[in-house]
Amino acid sequence: MPPEQGPNTRSPAPRRSPRRETLPTLGAVFLALGWFAFPLPLKSPGSVPPPGTPPHLRIERVDALTTDPSGRLYRRLRADEMQRMTPGAKSVLVRPRLTVFPATGPMWHFKAETGEVSPDGKTIYLPGPVLGRRGAIEPLEIDTRDLRIMATNNYGESDEPATIRGTTFEARGTGMKIWLEEGRIDLLSDASGIMGPR
């Protein structure tokens, strides 16, 4: 008997091949494995300037003053030279001199041969030897290396050996934290000191 035909007649649903369903799934799995096994580079080859490329920005005799929202001066950064290789990159300083003006207490001064400022201007890194000095009131000297200063928090730290000299003491240790606003310094390990007139 011939099959019925007409507007209400339903044709049987086409059967899906298991092979057709498996292929897209396997393709997605291989793509995921390839992503983890061969990740894309973090930086494209064109994002780092080749050696010998002139800097994007170069300024000599830098003297930058920074104020807080009320207009009070709280930082002055001077350097013989500042360079920035690409827009939005960190700034590299030659012979930086940093002065911090706490709201209370004496000023702090730091100097080094080189320095770096983060793109947002909030962190100043002084690699290599660093000399620090607190103003004439309660004078203090700091001799350390690789100092990081979080300028907006008036806080600094180093993981390297540090020597602190006051008018009546000398202290040494490894690792240092300094709160510039409070005038407090902590030596983190191997701390030793000598009390008496210098």
N, C-alpha and C positions, 0 to 999 in steps of 0.2 A: 504494500500500500504506500503511495507516495506521501512524503511528509507534507503537513499542513502548511499553507501559505496564507498570508493576510496581514493586516495592520497589527493584530494582537499577537502575532507569532514571535516568540523569543528565540533568537539564535543562541546556541550554547556559547558560554564565555570562553574566550581563547585561553588555552593553558599556557602559563608562563614557564619558560624553560628554567630549571634550576641553574643552568650555566649562565643565563643572562643576569640572574640576581646575584650570583657569586662574584662575577667579574668587577662590578663597581665597588663591592665591599673590599675585595683584595686590593684594588687600586688605592682606596683610601688608606688601608693599612700600610701599604708600601710608601705612600707619600708621608705618613706620620713617622715611619721609621727613618726615612731619608731626612726629615726635618731634624730629628735628634742626632742622627749619625753624622750629618754634614750640615751643621747650623750655618746660617748666614754670618758673615763677618760683622763685628760690632761697628766697625767704621768702614765706610767705602774707601777705596784707594785714593779718591780725589779729596777726602776730607782732611788729610794731613799734608801740609805743604812739603814738597821735596827739599832736600838740603840745599842751602844757598838761596832760597826764596827770601826776598826782602820782607820785613814785617809789615803787617797791615797798618799798624800805628806805631809811631816812635816819637817820644817827647823827651827833650832834655831839660834838666833843672826843674824837676817836678816839685811842686809845693802845693799840696792839697789839704784844705781845711774842711773838717766835717763837723756839723752841729747836730744836736738832738732836736726833737720836734719843737721844743720851747725856744730854740735859737741859741742855746748854750754851747760853746765850743767844747768838744770832748775828744777830738783827735786831730793831729797834724802829721801828715806823712810827706816826707821829703826824700828825694833820690836824685842821683846824678842823671839817671836816665830810666825811662820806662818803655818797654816794648810789648806789643800784643801781636801774635802771629796771624790770627784770624779773628773775625768779628765774633764776639761772645766768648772768647777764650780767656784764660787767666792772663794777668799782666805780670811781666818779669821786671824786677827792679835791680838797678846797679847802685850799690852802696846806699841802701835805704836807712833813714833815720826816722823813727816813729816816736811821737810824743803823745801820751794819753793824759787827759785832764779830768781826773775824777771829780765828782760833785763835791766831795769833801776830801780833805787830805792833800798831800803833796803830789806833784806831777811825776810821771814815770817817763823815762827815756830809754829807747832801745836802738842799737845800731848793729849792722852786719854788712858783709861784703855783697851779699845777694839777697833777694827776697821775691816772694810771689804773692799776688793778691787774687783771691778767687773771683770768678766772673761777677758774683753778686756783691763783691766788696766787703763781705762780712768776715772773712778769714784772711789773716796775714800770716804767711809762713816764712820764717827766717832760717834757711838751711845753713849748716856750717856754724862756726863760732859766733856767739851772740854776747854782747855786753849790755847789761841793763843797769840803770841807775835811778834811784829815787831822789826827789828834790832835796833842797837844803834842810827842810824840816825832817828830822829823823832820817838822815842820809843812809842809803843802803846801796850796795853794789851786787850785781848778779853776773856770774860768768858761767855760761852754759852753751849748749848746741841745739840746733834743730828745734827752735821755739815756734809753737803755733799759738797765735793770739786770735781769739774770737772777739773781735773789736766791739760788736754790739752788746756783748755781755761783760766787757771789761775783765776777761778771764784769759789766762795763758797756761800752756803746759808743755813739758818736754819729757821725753823718755831717757834722755842722756844724763851723764854726770853733771852736777851743778855745784857751784861754790857761791855762798852768800856771805857777804862781809858787811858788818855794821861797825859802829864806832867802838863797841866793846866786845865783839864776838866774831868768830868765823865758823861757818857750818858747811859741811860737805855731805853729799848724798847722791843717789842715783834716782832719777825721775823727780819731777818737780811740778807742782801746781801753784798758780799764783792768782789771787783775786785782787785786781788792781784797785778797785773801789774801796775794799776793806783794808788794803795794805797787808794781807795775810799770805804767807808762803808756807807750803808743806813740802818737805822732802820725803819721798815715798819709801825708799829703802836704803840700807847701809849708811844711815845718817850718823854723823859724828860732829862734835863741835868743840871749840876752845873759847873760854870766856876770859876776859881781861883786856886791859888797854892795848891798843895797837900801836 
